[in-house]
Amino acid sequence: MKWLIQIGAVLALVGGIGLAMPVFTTSQTKDVASLGDLKIQSTEQATHVVPWTLSAGALVLGLILIATGIYTKRGALA
């Protein structure tokens, strides 16, 4: 069940990052007009908010998967 622990660790990490930084900004550059070699570009910024329930859910699910993987691994050895 090593893969279960790895998936749980990734989910827990993503959930923790989401709780630590719930807002992030992206920017996109678009060509507005072009005339020969001359190009006019516009940069647009968009702010994205990650809901805390989604981050907390990913964190809890990741911890549950880690615990399940460890418990299953111990049970198989006994």
BELKA-V12519 format. One record per residue. N is the residue number from 1. NEAR is the number of other ideal C-beta (glycine too) atoms within 10 Angstrom. Layout:
BEGIN
n: (N;N)
near: (NEAR;NEAR)
END
This chain:
BEGIN
n: (1;2;3;4;5;6;7;8;9;10;11;12;13;14;15;16;17;18;19;20;21;22;23;24;25;26;27;28;29;30;31;32;33;34;35;36;37;38;39;40;41;42;43;44;45;46;47;48;49;50;51;52;53;54;55;56;57;58;59;60;61;62;63;64;65;66;67;68;69;70;71;72;73;74;75;76;77;78)
near: (15;8;9;17;18;13;15;21;15;13;20;19;13;16;21;15;15;19;15;8;10;14;8;12;8;9;8;9;9;9;9;9;9;10;7;5;5;7;10;10;10;10;8;9;8;9;8;9;8;17;10;11;8;14;19;14;14;21;19;13;15;21;15;13;21;18;13;14;19;14;12;13;13;9;9;8;6;4)
END
